[in-house]
Amino acid sequence: MQTFAETYQHALERKGGEDQLLALLPTNIKTSAELSAIPHDRYLAEMTRAIFKAGFIWKIIDHKWAGFEDAFWQFNIARCSMTSPEDLESLYQDTRIIRNSQKIDTVYKNAAMILELSEQYGCFATLIADWPDDDFIGLLDLLHKNGSRLGKQTCQYFLRFIGKNGFVLTRDGVAALISAGVITSPPSSKRDLKLVQQAYNTWRDESGLSNAQISRILSLSIG
């Protein structure tokens, strides 16, 4: 497997130097204390934003987002979890949001998931905040199994939007992982994801950088 220093050098060469490269790294990564302090309604909001952006034009979702906030009661967890059939019928016709019934249904389902995981772990926000960086794929798996339409990449974007220190397997990032000899094709199995996690753990120890920074540098070394 290629060392991270080699990948970093490729990124430096592509972006014109260290100052230019560092300016492109993520700046929204939060500490555990900051993540723990985020209200659950904001977790549901960012989860929903990632779900609606999947397979859609992101700027349209961002442009309409104030309407989403209004339509879904500011993502109040208790209110969303009690969405009635009548509420759903109204939401399916609501022009303030994207009228995709399957994605609309995820809001009440994921509100219920946040409540259920809070019962199991004490607090959903603390669960996210304290999940170890060296098992990020374990967090993706937990959300995928318990949530609605939270596929691995949707989870990755949700967690990046909220500020969790994790990786995003973009097309360029995956190409860099293949080039580095970590995997031989886009990761589609638990074995592949385990290899990706092991590589991130090794590179984090080697470089002192975070998962999110490594993820971005991998993408920039290709694209």
Secondary structure, DSSP 4 states (H G I P E B T S, - for coil): ---HHHHHHHHHHHHTSHHHHHTTS---PPPHHHHHTS-HHHHHHHHHHHHHHTTS-HHHHHHTHHHHHHHTGGG-HHHHHT--HHHHHHHHT-TTS---HHHHHHHHHHHHHHHHHHHHHS-HHHHHHHS-GGGHHHHHHHHHHHSSS--HHHHHHHHHHHT-S-----HHHHHHHHHTTS-SSS--SHHHHHHHHHHHHHHHHHH---HHHHHHHHHHTT-
